[in-house]
Amino acid sequence: MDFPANVHGDHPEMSTSSPPQSMSGPEPKALRRSLRKLDAFLLVPVTVIYFLNFLDRSNIGNAKAAGLQADLKLSNTQYSIALTVTYVPYIVAELPLTLAIKKIGPNILLPALVVAWGLVTTFQGFVNSYSGLLAARFFLGATEGAILPSSITYLSTFYCRSDLGKRVAFFFSATSLAGAFSGLLAAALLNMEGLGGKRGWQWIFIIEGLFTIVWGTLSFFILPRDPQTTRYLSEEERAALLIAHDVDRQMEEEEQPLTVSAVLSALKAPQMWLIFVQFFCSGTTLYGLAYFAPTIVGGLGYKGTQVQLYSVPPYVCSAFVALTACWTSDYFRHRGLFVVAASLISVVGYAMYLGSTNTHVLYASLFLQVIGAYTVAPLQSTWMPNNLAPFYKRVTGITLGFIATNSGGILSTWLFPTTEAPRYHRGTSILLSLASVMAFFAMLNTLYLMRENRTKAARIAALGQQEGAMASGSVKTTKAPGTFIEGGDAWEEEDGDRNVHFKYIT
């Protein structure tokens, strides 16, 4: 894996928080070496964490297909409640734990959470009642809640904005691979049926939970705290990386203190709310497929191990499409139209499912549904941190986005009861509508950010004219440089993404 670096020092138009002055750009070869090392020793371990996270949260769908619901004598309502219970502590834990990431250190917080949820997943294999399943799902949500927003925050502190998309795509490919691998692994683990007096679905939880505990323990020794203390970077590589960050987004902003106003500043950003709605729609489609793809495949007439195996190919295809889309998105420094296109792919998939009774068409539609949902997710997860600064404003926006995602996850748990099999008309219709809403808000956000960039460009031009006139002595003012005067009102440069030199990524 060798992602090319965008060497920001060669592109003055990429200046963000402050205009480039005497500072030269990073040394290109050193920056490329630093990014290759980060990809190998940071991105891959964090991606494995999210792979295990998604695997352990969604493997209940495979367990259901393997007999969990029947063995625990769960009604459809009870099964949906068990899924919903996961999200309540999940949502509650997200913001406080993610805000604590700098205080605790991501190299401590992430591995600790991984070990904790691995233990819960393992014990989930020993439940024998509805109440036991509810307790396990509750603690699973509490321990997993901060994993996704913390991971995206963590990666965004190491990678520049135009280098982040392809890395987040690789990170999110874990969801596609988890969807594929869960089917393969479940098919294999079902062969342990009866071993130690346990059902095959119980071994799914136990074995996958043990994998997670081992990786969480190793992560304590692998993950660095921040770019300044990364052991495997040479001094030259570290300097190049820090200069690239300072050109992309002033490093002083990463030292923003945690205050109530810093957190609330995210609520005043229109782009945060426009993506917030998209995250809710995306979460509903994403988790709907994660939990119920095996159920949908079973409704097409496949049985037993076939259900697990036929769930795999759509996820493999989606990983390839997502990586390609995010790579291209980084190249063009644009997200919005890619989100629109991926959302429309989902719309076509849902429409095919609703409009046909042919088994082959229905299975083909699942490919489009999965490709659309799993391509949108990394694009949106990059778009949010791209356009929020400074640090705690960005962290809050990222976390609120994933709170919206998990709120959509709650809705998804009620969309596909087995009583509506095999057509699932109601659930599919809702997902089609939400994919359409997602495309609309993605376009709306794109237009808003384009307008903001045009406004900033006009302010920069006017500021240049004003300062030129001040330098020539033709205008006298007591205002300091960096102040824009328009119609008699003073406009002061703001910090973070509101700074006139911060260019939004559309």
N, C-alpha and C positions, 0 to 999 in steps of 0.2 A: 504494500500500500504506500503510494508516494503521491500525495496531492501537491500540485504546483502552488507555490506561494504567490500571492499578490503583493509585490514589493511596493509598499505605499509611497516610499520616498520618490519613486519615479513618476508619480501621478499627482500633481498638485491639486487636481480637482477633487481628490479624495479627502482633502482637509476637512476636519469636522469641528472640533470644539474651539480651535483658534487658528488663525491663518498662519501658514508656515512662514517663519522668519529666517533666522540664521541657522536653524537646525537642519542638518543634512539628513537624508533618508538613511534607512538601515543598510548595512552591507549585504548585498543580495545573496551571496553564497552562504554567509553565516546564517542569514535568516532562513534560507531553505534547509540548511542542516538542522537548525533548531526545530523547525516545523516537522521534519521527518522524525526526529526523536520524540517530539510530543505526540505525533500520530501513533508511534509504536508503544510508548511507555505511559501515555495518559489516555488517549482516545480509545485504544483497544480495551484496556482494563475497565474504563467507565462504560463502554458499550456492552461488555460482558455483564456488568452489574445490571444494566437496563434489560438486557436479554433475559437474565434470570428473574428480574422483577416482573416483566410481562408474562413470562412463562408461569411463574408461581401464582400470579393473580388470575390468569385466564385458563389454567389447567382444569378448573372446575367444570368447564364445558366438556372437556374430554372425559372427566370422571363421571359426569352426568350420562354421557353416551355409553359409558362402560358399566352403568348400573347403580351409581350413587343415589339417584332419586328414588329408585325402586327399593334399594336396600334400607334406606333411612325412612321409607314410607312418607315421602314428602309430596304434598300437593303442588300444583304449579305455582300457587300463591306463596307457599312456604319457600319454594326454591327461589322465587324472585325476591322475597324478603331477605333471604340469606345473602343474595348478591348485593342488594341495596345496603344492607348493614355494613358492608365493607367500606362504602363511600362516606358514611357519616364521620367516623374518626379520621378517615383519609383527608377529607376536606378541612376538618378542624385543625389537623396537625400541619398542614402544608405551610401556611404563612409563618407561624412562630418559629418552626424549625428551620425554614429556609432563611429567615432574617438572622438567625443565630449562626449561619454558616461561617461568617468571618470571625466571630468571637470564638467559636469552638474549633474551627479549622475544617475545611472539607475533607482533608486527609484523615480526620478522626470521625466526623459525623457520618459520612457515607458508609465506611466499613462497619461502624457500629450498628447502623440501621440494617445493613445487609445481613449481618449475623443474627440480629433480632428477628427479622421476618423469616429467615431460614429456619429458625427454631419453631416459629409458629406454623410454617408450612409443614414441617416434619410432623408436628403433633396433630395437624389436621388429618393425617393418615390414620389416627387412632380414634377419631370420633365415631360414635355409634348411635347418636341421637340428633334430633333437630336442634335441641338447645346447645349441644356440644358444637355443632356446625356453626350456629350463630356466634358463639363465643370465639371460635377460631377465626371466623371471617372478620369480627370486630377488631381483634388484635392484629390481624393481617393488615387491615386498613390503617391502624394507628402506627405501625412500624414502617409501612411502605409510603405513607403520605408525602414525605418530603423528598423522596428519591428523584422524581422527574424534575421538579423545579430546581432542586439543588444541583443536579447534574448539568442542566442547561446553564445555570448561573456559573458553575465551576468552569465549564468549557469556554464560556464567553469572557472569562478573565484571562484565558491563555491565548485565544485566537482573535485576530482582528475581524471586523465586521464582514468584510468581503471574503474572508477565508472560512467563515463560520458555517455557511450553508452546506457545503459539501461534507463537512465534518458532522454536522447535525443529521444530515441524510444518512451517513454511515452509522451514526449512533441510533437513528430511528429504524435502520434496516434490521436492528435487533427485534423490533416488533414483528416485522414480516418473517424473519427467520424463526422467531419464537412460535409464531403461528404455524409455520411449516414443521419445525422440529417437534413441537408439542404433539402433533399428530403421529409423527414417526416414533417418538419416544413412547407415547401412550400405547401404540400398537405393540412395541417391544415389551413394555412393562406388563401388559395384559397377559403375557406368557407366564408371569409370576403368580398367576391366579392360584390361590390356595396355599401358597408358600407361607409357612409360619402361621397358618390359620387365617390369613388375611386375603381380602378380595383384591383383584387386579387394580381397581381404582384407588385403593388405599396405598398400594405400592407406588402409584403415580406421585402422590403427595410426599411420601417418605423419601424416595430416591431423589426427587427434584429438590426437596428441602435440604437434604444432606449436601448436594452439589453447592447450594447457595451458602451454607455455613462455611464450607471449605474456602470458597472464593472470597467471602467477606473477611475471613481471617488473613488470607494472603494480601488483601488490599491494604491492610494497615501498613504493610512494608513496601508497597508499590507506589501509592499515590503521593504526589508532592503537595505542599500547602499552597504555593503560589509561584509565579514565574521567577521571582527574586531568589527563591530558596530551592529551586529544582536542581538536584544534585548532578544529574547526567548532562546538563548544559555546560559548555565551556564558558569562560568569561566573555569571549567574543560573541558566541551564540546568544548568551543572555542579553548582552548589550544590544545586539541587533533586534532581538525580540522586543525589548522594552522601548527602543526607539520607534519601531513599527507601531506599537500600541500608542505611543505619545502622539504620533502623527495622526493616527486613526481616531483616537479618543483620549484626551489629556489624562495622564496617569494620576494627576492630583485629584481628579474626580472620583477615582477608585477609593480614595481615602475619606469619602463623605461620611460624617458621623451618623449614627443611627438615631434619628429623632422622629417624633410623630409627624412633623411637617414633611420630612423626607419621604416617609411612607405615603402620606396623603397626596403628595405631589403627583403620584401616578394616576390618582383618580381624576385629576384635572386635564389629563392628556386625551384628546379625542381619539387619537390613533389606538390607544389602549382599549377603549370601549368598542371601537370598530372591529378589532381583532378578538376581543372578548366574546362577542356574539358568534364569530366564526369558530372559536374554540369550543363553545357549547355544541354547535352543530357537528363539528368534527368529532367530539367526544362521544356523541350519541351514535354516530355511524361506526366509529372505530371500535368501541366496546361492544356494540350490537353484533358486529361481525366476529369479534374475538370470542364472545361468550356463546354465540348461537350458530356459527358456521357449521360445526359438526351436526347440530340439530337440523339445520337447513339441508345439509347433504343427506342426512338420514331420511328426510322427507322426500328426497328424490328417488328413494327405493334402495339405496345402498344399506348394507347390514354389517354389524360387527366391526372387524378390523378395517373393512373397506371404507367405512365412515371416516376413520382416522386418516387413512391414506389419501382419499380423494379430497380431503381438506387441505392438503399440502401444496399442490401446484399453484393455486392462485396467489399464495403468499410468496412463493419463489419469484414469480413474475413481478409482483409488486415491489420487491426489493430492488430489482434491476431498474424498473421505471423510476422509482423514487430517487435512486442515486443519480441517474441520468438527468432528471428534471432539476435536482438541486445543484448539480455540477454546472448545468447551463445557466441556472438562476444566478449563481455566484459570478459566472463569467460576465453576464450582462448587468449585474448589480440591480436585479429586479426580481420581485417576488409575486406581485399581485396577479398578473395574467397567468402565471403558472398555477396559482391557487384556483383561479377561475376555471382553467382548462381541466385540472384534476377533478374539481367539483362536478363539472359537466360530464366527465367520464362516469362518475358515480351515478349521475342522473340517468344516463343512457342504460347503465346496468340495471338500475331499479325498474326503469320503464320496460326493459326486456323481460324481467322477471314477472312483472304484472301483466304483460301483454301476451304471454305465450304459455302453452301447456306442454310443449315439447321438452323432454328431459335434457336433451343436449343443449338446447337454447338456454334453459334454466341454469344449467351448470356453467355455460359460457358467461352468463350474466353475472355469476358470482365472481368471475375473474375481474370484470370491470368494476364491480362494487368494491372489491378488495384493493385493486390498483388505485382507484380514486381516493379511497379513505386513507390508505397508507402512504400516498404521495403528498396529500394535503398536510398531514401531521408534521413532518419535518420542515416543510416550507413555513407553516405558521409559527412553529417553535423557534425558527430563526428570525422571522419577521418582527416578532415582539421585542426581543433584546436588541435587534438592529437599530431600533428607533426610539429607545428610551435611555436616558442618561440624566444624572449621574448614577452611582452604584445602587443605592437603595431604592431609587425610583425604578431602575431596571429590575431589581430583584422583586419588588412588589408587583410590577406589571407581569413578569414571568409567572409568579405564583398565582396571581388572580386569573391569568389565562388558564392555568392548569386546574384551578378551582372550577372554572367554567367547564373545562373538559370533563372533570369528574362528576359535575352536576349532570352533564349529558349522559355520563355513564349510569347514573341512577335511573334516568328515563329509559336507557337501553335495556335495563334488566326486566322491564315490563312489556317489551314489544313483541316477544316471540314465544308465547305460551304454546305448549304442545297441542292444546285444544284447537288451535288455529292452523295446525299443520295440514297439508304440506304447502299451502299457498301463502300463508302469513300475509294476507292482503293488507291488513291494518298496519302492521309494523313496517312493511316495505313502503307503503304509501307515505308514512310519516318520515322515513329516512329519505325518500325522494324529495319531499318538501324541504327538509332541512338542508340537503345538498344544494338545492336551488337557492335557498336563503344565504348559504355560505358563499356561493358564487356572487350574489348581489352585493354582499357586504365587502367582499374582497375587492370588487371593482370600485365600490364607494371609497374604501380606504386608499386605494391607489390614486384616485382622483384628488382626494384630500391632501395626500402627501406631495403630489405633483404641484398642487396649488401652493402649499407651504414652501416648497423649494423655489418656486418662482418668486414668491414674496421675499424670501431671504436674499435671492440674487438681486432683486431690485433694491433692497436695503443696502447691500454691499456696494452696489454701484453708486447709490446716493451718498453713502458714507465716504467712498473714495473721492467723489467730487467735492464734498464738504471739506475733507482734510486737505485736499489739494488747494482749495481756496484759502484755507487757514495758513497753509505753508507759504503761499504767495503773498499773504498779508492783505488780500482783498476782502477777507471776512474776519471780523474780530468777535470772539466769543469767549466766555469764561467756562464753557463746557469742556470737559476733558475729552481727549481722543477716545473713540469707541462709543460716543454718544450720537444718536441719530436725531435730527430735528426735523419734524414734519408738521406743517400746519400750526406751528407754535407750540406743539407738545413735544416733550422730550421722550425719546425711546432709548432706554438703557439696555445694553447687551445683557442677556440672561445667561445662567449657567446651564450645562447639560444640553439636552436636545433642543432647547429653546434658543440656544446661542445662534446668532446669525450665521456663523461659519459651520454649523453642524448640518450636513446635507443628509436628508432622509433617504433611505433606500426604499424605493417604490416597489 
